[in-house]
Amino acid sequence: MAVTAEGLESLWGCADTTRDDLGEWFTFAFALPSGTLAALVREIHNAPSPGYILTAFGHADARGLLAEFITASGMTPEHVTHQTASQSPT
């Protein structure tokens, strides 16, 4: 499976279009098996790089969350091109 809008839509259906101060985003939102809420997003018009960003809401270990997402989505670790873990203090 290619990590493109078309490839992801063939898997999960049409992306939602969301908007913030940066512009419009393709958004695929999920509740992972652990209950963590996550979204795969990509800026529609001015994406700074190819690919999608995985973001999550809640108190989850970033590496564990990525592993859970990869397993649940059917993707492989080779689909990941960059990892940045940022967590807010609780």
Backbone hydrogen bonds, N-H to C=O, Kabsch-Sander energy under -0.5 kcal/mol:
donor,donor_aa,acceptor,acceptor_aa,energy
4,T,2,A,-1.7
8,L,4,T,-2.9
9,E,5,A,-2.5
10,S,6,E,-1.9
11,L,7,G,-0.9
12,W,8,L,-3.1
13,G,9,E,-2.2
16,D,27,T,-2.6
18,T,16,D,-0.6
18,T,25,W,-2.3
20,D,23,G,-2.3
23,G,20,D,-1.1
25,W,18,T,-2.9
26,F,42,R,-3.1
27,T,16,D,-2.6
28,F,40,L,-2.4
29,A,27,T,-0.5
30,F,38,A,-3.2
32,L,30,F,-0.6
32,L,36,T,-2.9
35,G,32,L,-2.8
37,L,57,F,-0.9
38,A,30,F,-2.4
39,A,55,T,-2.9
40,L,28,F,-2.8
41,V,39,A,-0.6
41,V,53,I,-2.9
42,R,26,F,-1.7
44,I,24,E,-2.8
53,I,41,V,-3.3
55,T,39,A,-2.8
55,T,53,I,-0.6
57,F,37,L,-2.9
60,A,58,G,-1.0
65,L,61,D,-2.8
66,L,62,A,-2.4
67,A,63,R,-2.3
68,E,64,G,-2.4
69,F,65,L,-2.8
70,I,66,L,-2.8
71,T,67,A,-2.2
72,A,68,E,-2.7
73,S,69,F,-2.7
74,G,70,I,-1.2
75,M,70,I,-0.8
79,H,76,T,-2.2
80,V,77,P,-1.5
81,T,79,H,-0.5
86,S,84,T,-0.7
